[in-house]
Amino acid sequence: MRYRTNDGLLIEAETSLDTVRRLREASSGEQDLSDQAFMEAVADRMYQSGIHVSTVNPDIFVAGLLIAGLLTREIEGARSNETGEEIDN
């Protein structure tokens, strides 16, 4: 699966847990957190903006990011908004 953050970062991952880990690795200052602590830190920041995302598990967390519009799924064979290049999965 491929996801794109609002900042334009492309995340490629096999599972929701992989997605959380890639997001954590790309986050400045939060690489040393556990996956759960990272999800909770992100959820806390989002909650302060009025957005609720559950941290029960990575699947629900990623779904919440998608619903909130903070993460978008790149569709196979679609053209990327960033580069105009076709995306292969």
C-alpha positions in Angstrom: 0.0 0.0 0.0 1.1 3.5 -0.7 0.0 6.5 1.3 0.8 10.2 1.1 1.0 12.6 4.0 -0.3 16.1 3.9 3.3 17.2 3.7 3.7 15.2 0.5 5.7 12.3 2.0 5.1 9.0 0.2 4.8 6.0 2.6 5.1 2.5 1.2 4.1 -0.3 3.6 2.7 -3.8 3.6 0.7 -3.4 6.8 -0.8 -0.7 9.0 2.0 -1.3 11.5 4.6 -0.8 8.8 2.8 2.5 7.9 3.0 3.6 11.6 6.7 2.7 11.7 7.4 4.6 8.5 5.6 7.7 9.8 7.4 7.5 13.1 10.8 7.1 11.3 10.0 10.2 9.2 8.9 12.3 12.2 11.5 14.6 13.6 12.2 14.0 17.3 9.9 11.0 17.6 12.0 8.2 16.1 12.9 6.9 19.6 9.3 6.4 20.7 7.6 3.0 20.6 5.0 2.5 17.9 2.2 2.9 20.5 3.8 6.0 22.1 4.1 7.6 18.6 0.5 6.9 17.8 -0.5 8.4 21.1 1.7 11.5 20.6 0.1 12.1 17.1 -3.4 11.5 18.5 -2.7 14.0 21.3 -1.6 16.7 18.8 -4.6 16.0 16.6 -7.0 16.1 19.5 -5.8 19.6 20.4 -6.9 20.5 16.8 -10.3 18.9 17.4 -9.6 15.7 15.5 -10.1 12.4 17.3 -8.1 9.4 16.1 -8.1 6.1 18.1 -4.8 4.4 19.0 -6.4 1.0 19.9 -4.3 -0.6 17.2 -2.4 0.4 14.0 -5.2 -0.5 11.7 -7.7 1.8 13.4 -5.1 4.5 13.8 -4.3 4.5 10.0 -8.0 4.4 9.2 -8.5 7.4 11.5 -5.7 9.3 9.7 -7.4 8.5 6.4 -10.8 9.6 7.6 -9.4 12.8 9.0 -7.7 13.6 5.6 -4.2 13.6 7.1 -3.2 10.6 5.0 -4.4 9.7 1.6 -4.1 6.3 -0.1 -2.3 6.3 -3.5 -4.4 4.2 -5.9 -2.6 1.7 -8.1 -2.2 3.0 -11.7 -3.3 6.5 -10.7 -1.2 9.5 -11.4 0.5 11.2 -8.5 -0.6 14.7 -7.7 3.0 15.5 -6.8 4.8 14.3 -9.9 2.2 13.4 -12.5 3.9 10.0 -12.8 1.9 6.8 -12.9 2.0 4.8 -9.7 2.7 1.1 -9.9 2.0 -1.1 -6.9 
